[in-house]
Amino acid sequence: MKAETVAATLLRGSQTAAKQHAVELLRKGEVVALPTETVYGLAADALNPVAVARIFDAKERPRFNPLIVHLPGENWLERVAKIDNRSRAQIEKLISQFWPGPLTLILTRHPIVPDIVTAGLDTVAVRVSSHPVFAEIISAFGKPLAAPSANRFGRISPTTAQHAFDELSGRIPLIIDAGPTTHGVESTIIAVHDNKIHILRRGPITAEQLAEFGKVDCFGAQQKISAPGQLPSHYSPKTPFRLIDNAESFVLAANYRVGLLAWNTAIPQGRFAAVRTLSERQDLREAAANLFRYLRELDELNHDLIVAERVPAQGLGAAILDRLERASHDSDIRDTPE
């Protein structure tokens, strides 16, 4: 059955019935779009290679890009991964502080995790989601779920069920609607070695928060992919996209239709075809929650170009900038007049 039929029925119906149906589909090796506190995820049985392959097929995701394994609870952690005793105390403190929540750990995997999940790496990315609907479904399912973002590969991540529907309608059997996500950007990914916390992907848990638990360093895009979300180009709209310092000093040729994703509240009047302001209060958490939704809205207007103002690089702003920089990495703007 196609997503249009099943999703339309269940999204208007009983949440209890929808969640029960989600568990039934997962047990049959199907994929289901589920809400998490970060973005909507495309979930399948992480211990079933055939089910996981359906994630890659639905997303058109390259097999060299590993997936995050969501656990039903902390009791599953050492069933799928090995904790180095030299880092155990530090990892346990991080888990105690940030789980359930948007923190993903990279650990040495156990053989129970299929190669397709880890892209053949000897490590696995794991986290425990704090979203109540996701938590209820994975608890009833009783096993880990692989769940990357519920969008086609490289596209803007979904923060509502409608976004997931727009991306994957006809490709998956079910989308569970639990309203907009809270954080709006994907989880922070870290690895812990030699008493250092290495940030492999920025997210809602900031470097400043992690610094309370040890020395922190950050890595951007890697030549060798060691964790999800490390490709230099990602989160891209269809419309050419450019990152700018501020809208006031940005000049375009006449008759060029440009959408603006604004951070600053002083916006030049009449120069942009459409404007979405990430946060009128310049609140970074509100900006993160709005980021992908506003970027998607601007993309749907089919302008000649979208420009986005840089946000402050501290705290959660670093994660927002990371997404904007990746979105603009391969955008075709060479012929754009300025």
CORTA-V697919 format. One record per helix or strand of 3 or more residues. SS is the DSSP state (h for helix, s for strand). FROM is the first residue (numbers start at 1). LEN is the number of residues. If there is no record, write none. Layout:
ss=[SS/SS]
from=[FROM/FROM]
len=[LEN/LEN]
This chain:
ss=[h/h/s/s/h/s/h/h/s/h/s/h/s/h/s/s/h/s/s/s/s/h/s/h]
from=[3/15/32/41/49/68/74/88/103/115/123/132/145/161/188/196/207/215/241/258/274/284/305/317]
len=[9/13/3/5/11/3/7/11/7/4/5/10/5/8/6/6/7/4/4/5/4/16/5/12]
